Amino acid sequence: MRKLITLALKEVLVTFRDVGAIVTMLITPIVLTLAIAAAFGVGGTTTLSDIPVLLLNLDDGPFSQSVIEVFHSESAAVLLDLEMVTDQTLARERVGADEVAALVIIPADFSQRILPLNNLAREELGLDLVGMTQADYESLSPEQLETLEKLYMITQEDAQDPAVVEIYASPTRQISTAVIRGVTTQALEQINMRLAGTNAIMTRLVEAQLAQEEGLSDYFPGMMDMDGTNATTLPITLEITSPTGRAFSWLDYSATSMAVLFLMFAVTSGGRTLLAEKQMGTLPRLLISPSRPFTILFGKMAGIVMTGLLQVVVLWAATGLIGAYWGAPGGVIAAIIMLVLSATGVGALISAWAKTPGQAGAIGSAVTLIAAALSGSFFPRMNLPGFIRSISLVTPNAWGIEIFASLQSGRSLVDILPLLGGLTLLTGGYYLVALLGFRRQFNG
């Protein structure tokens, strides 16, 4: 055991005394994380189709129908696979189960909060302000206009909170959520234009017919400037939530994906040292010492594991200082340990079957870059076709991205246990095949 620990510490010291290794292991992934986060910001958009989305309308007013019309439009149909629902509890459960990308909820008081004057005008005067034209307003009697003015003053004195349109989104479908948010925003902008037209007609007509009343224009603040510019602030808030309470962040995603990528570079490079020592004659001298061959092997592999653990922990701390969130600490620690063991298994596998250090280095770099491309280290994994996402699960990169995405979305250690189990099985396979290769080398 003492010899094993000595060999392991020697591997760690050699690595961390190498300036080039420090640049590759720590500085490069941090710089790339900052660059990707700066380029893409908090989220990203992409061209998608047939995004499953649920729409729940709890409002019976005219403005909610405008939202529904946008979601049923031809342009939205290209992107969305829309389903109208009536059961909110069941719909939220379907989002939580990741059956659909999101649930859009139009609240019961949606139209009322957007234009409260309309309900009062309908009750007192039998008027529907939303559907009225300029000619309809001009046909109103002075008494009706006076009543309309008083009703507006009442709505101003009794200001209500904005209507909240909620997008209840699956935390694993960030890009789809961005598309759904865009369609919803388009619907709200159309309502804004419609509301501005109604306000413009009312303001101009009332000011023209009741100009003798001093200060009348103050009753319509923020609706329409005298030059006709729309200054209306739509009383609607768009709120995006998820079952876990967290949204997608490019900084979070790139911090963890870059950490896993450069962990792979580090451990595949470390595994190559076995072949280098064999070529230089260091390993044969160790093998004829009283130490057992597998004590030497395990000592060197333990050193690579310790190096990988230190590398990822430092990256976790460093990116955390710039705002990256990796997940709950317990889950992150378990994920780091398993990922380092798995990545080290890849390095061991390459070293066990490669013939020269140069060959091991070339294979290690190729495997690392291919794994990064297949798993989504440089772009959102959810953008990849399903069959590629499945194939990529033969790499630690894919499992790392899946695990950290779950942790970043708010899930706990218990929630990621199935993912950790899958990664453990994969890691066992790496070491089993590597062991066969090392037996061949030692026996040779």
Long-range contacts (C-beta under 8 A, 24 or more apart in sequence): 3-291, 3-295, 3-296, 3-299, 4-295, 4-298, 4-299, 4-302, 5-299, 5-302, 6-299, 7-295, 7-296, 7-299, 7-300, 7-302, 7-303, 8-299, 8-300, 8-302, 8-303, 8-305, 8-306, 9-303, 9-306, 10-303, 11-270, 11-273, 11-299, 11-300, 11-302, 11-303, 11-304, 11-306, 11-307, 12-303, 12-306, 12-307, 12-310, 15-266, 15-270, 15-303, 15-307, 16-307, 16-310, 21-266, 21-269, 24-262, 24-265, 24-266, 24-269, 25-262, 25-265, 25-266, 25-311, 26-311, 26-314, 26-315, 26-318, 28-262, 29-258, 29-259, 29-261, 29-262, 29-315, 30-258, 30-315, 30-318, 30-319, 32-254, 32-258, 33-251, 33-254, 33-255, 33-258, 33-319, 33-322, 33-324, 34-322, 36-250, 36-254, 36-258, 36-378, 37-250, 37-251, 37-254, 37-255, 40-250, 41-250, 42-247, 42-248, 42-249, 42-250, 42-251, 43-174, 43-175, 43-178, 43-247, 43-248, 43-249, 43-250, 44-174, 44-175, 44-178, 44-250, 44-380, 45-175, 45-178, 45-179, 45-182, 46-175, 46-179, 46-380, 46-383, 48-79, 48-175, 48-176, 48-179, 49-78, 49-79, 50-80, 50-81, 51-79, 51-80, 51-81, 51-101, 51-173, 51-176, 51-179, 51-180, 52-81, 52-83, 52-99, 52-100, 52-101, 53-80, 53-81, 53-82, 53-83, 53-100, 53-101, 53-102, 53-103, 53-104, 53-176, 53-180, 54-82, 54-83, 54-84, 54-85, 54-91, 54-94, 54-95, 54-100, 54-102, 54-103, 54-104, 55-82, 55-83, 55-84, 55-85, 55-103, 55-104, 55-106, 56-84, 56-85, 56-86, 56-88, 56-91, 56-103, 56-104, 56-105, 56-106, 57-84, 57-106, 58-88, 58-105, 58-106, 58-107, 58-108, 58-110, 59-106, 59-107, 59-108, 59-109, 59-110, 59-111, 60-111, 61-110, 61-111, 61-112, 61-114, 61-118, 62-111, 62-118, 62-128, 62-130, 62-131, 63-110, 63-111, 63-114, 63-115, 63-130, 63-191, 63-194, 64-106, 64-110, 64-111, 66-187, 66-190, 66-191, 66-194, 67-106, 67-165, 67-184, 67-187, 67-188, 67-191, 68-106, 69-187, 70-183, 70-186, 70-187, 70-190, 71-104, 71-183, 71-187, 76-183, 79-179, 79-183, 80-179, 80-180, 80-183, 91-168, 92-168, 92-243, 95-168, 95-169, 95-170, 95-242, 95-243, 96-170, 96-243, 98-170, 98-172, 98-173, 100-170, 101-169, 101-170, 101-173, 101-176, 101-177, 101-180, 102-167, 102-168, 102-169, 102-170, 102-173, 102-176, 102-177, 102-180, 103-166, 103-167, 103-168, 103-169, 104-165, 104-166, 104-167, 104-168, 104-180, 104-184, 105-165, 105-166, 105-167, 105-168, 106-165, 107-163, 107-164, 107-165, 107-166, 109-163, 110-163, 110-165, 110-236, 112-160, 113-160, 113-161, 113-162, 113-163, 113-235, 113-236, 114-163, 114-191, 114-195, 114-234, 114-235, 114-236, 115-195, 115-198, 116-155, 116-158, 116-160, 117-148, 117-151, 117-152, 117-155, 120-151, 120-154, 120-155, 121-148, 121-151, 124-151, 129-198, 129-202, 130-194, 130-198, 132-198, 132-201, 133-201, 134-201, 134-205, 137-201, 137-202, 137-205, 138-205, 142-209, 145-205, 145-206, 145-209, 145-210, 146-210, 148-202, 148-206, 149-206, 149-210, 149-216, 149-219, 152-202, 152-219, 152-220, 153-219, 156-219, 160-235, 162-235, 162-236, 162-237, 163-235, 163-236, 163-237, 164-236, 164-237, 164-239, 165-236, 165-237, 165-238, 165-239, 166-239, 166-240, 166-241, 167-238, 167-239, 167-240, 167-241, 168-241, 168-242, 168-243, 169-240, 169-241, 169-242, 169-247, 170-242, 170-243, 171-242, 171-243, 171-244, 171-246, 171-247, 171-248, 171-405, 171-409, 171-410, 172-382, 172-405, 172-406, 172-409, 173-382, 174-247, 174-248, 174-380, 174-382, 175-380, 175-382, 175-383, 176-382, 177-240, 177-247, 177-248, 181-238, 181-240, 184-238, 185-238, 188-234, 188-236, 188-238, 191-234, 191-236, 192-232, 192-234, 193-230, 195-232, 195-234, 196-223, 196-224, 196-230, 196-232, 199-223, 199-224, 199-232, 200-224, 200-228, 200-230, 242-409, 242-410, 244-409, 244-410, 244-411, 245-410, 246-325, 246-408, 246-409, 246-410, 249-324, 249-325, 249-408, 251-319, 251-322, 251-323, 251-324, 252-324, 252-325, 252-326, 252-404, 252-408, 253-380, 253-401, 253-405, 253-408, 255-315, 255-319, 255-324, 255-326, 256-324, 256-326, 256-400, 256-401, 256-404, 256-408, 257-375, 257-376, 257-377, 257-378, 257-397, 257-400, 257-401, 257-404, 258-315, 258-377, 259-312, 259-315, 259-316, 259-319, 259-400, 260-339, 260-343, 260-377, 260-396, 260-397, 260-400, 260-401, 260-404, 261-368, 261-372, 261-377, 261-397, 262-311, 262-315, 263-308, 263-311, 263-312, 263-339, 263-340, 263-343, 264-343, 264-346, 264-367, 264-368, 264-371, 264-372, 264-396, 264-397, 265-364, 265-365, 265-368, 266-307, 266-308, 266-311, 267-304, 267-307, 267-308, 267-340, 267-343, 267-344, 267-346, 267-347, 268-343, 268-346, 268-347, 268-350, 268-360, 268-361, 268-364, 268-365, 268-367, 268-368, 269-347, 269-361, 269-364, 270-303, 270-304, 270-307, 270-308, 270-344, 270-347, 271-301, 271-304, 271-344, 271-347, 271-348, 271-350, 271-351, 271-360, 271-364, 272-347, 272-350, 272-351, 272-354, 272-357, 272-360, 272-361, 272-364, 273-300, 273-357, 274-300, 274-351, 275-351, 275-354, 275-355, 275-356, 275-357, 275-360, 276-357, 278-441, 279-356, 279-357, 287-442, 293-442, 297-438, 297-442, 301-344, 301-348, 304-344, 304-347, 305-340, 305-341, 305-344, 308-340, 308-343, 308-344, 309-336, 309-337, 309-340, 312-336, 312-339, 312-340, 325-408, 326-404, 326-407, 326-408, 327-404, 327-406, 327-407, 327-408, 327-411, 328-407, 328-412, 328-413, 330-412, 330-413, 331-403, 331-407, 331-411, 331-412, 331-413, 331-415, 331-416, 332-404, 332-407, 334-413, 334-416, 334-420, 335-400, 335-403, 335-404, 335-407, 335-416, 335-420, 338-420, 338-423, 338-424, 338-427, 339-396, 339-399, 339-400, 339-403, 339-423, 341-427, 342-396, 342-399, 342-423, 342-426, 342-427, 342-430, 343-396, 345-427, 345-430, 345-431, 345-434, 346-395, 346-396, 346-430, 348-430, 348-431, 348-434, 348-438, 349-430, 349-431, 349-433, 349-434, 349-437, 351-434, 351-437, 352-433, 352-434, 352-435, 352-436, 352-437, 352-438, 352-440, 352-441, 353-434, 353-437, 371-395, 371-396, 371-397, 371-398, 372-397, 374-398, 375-400, 375-401, 376-401, 377-401, 381-405, 393-422, 393-426, 394-426, 396-423, 396-426, 396-427, 399-423, 399-426
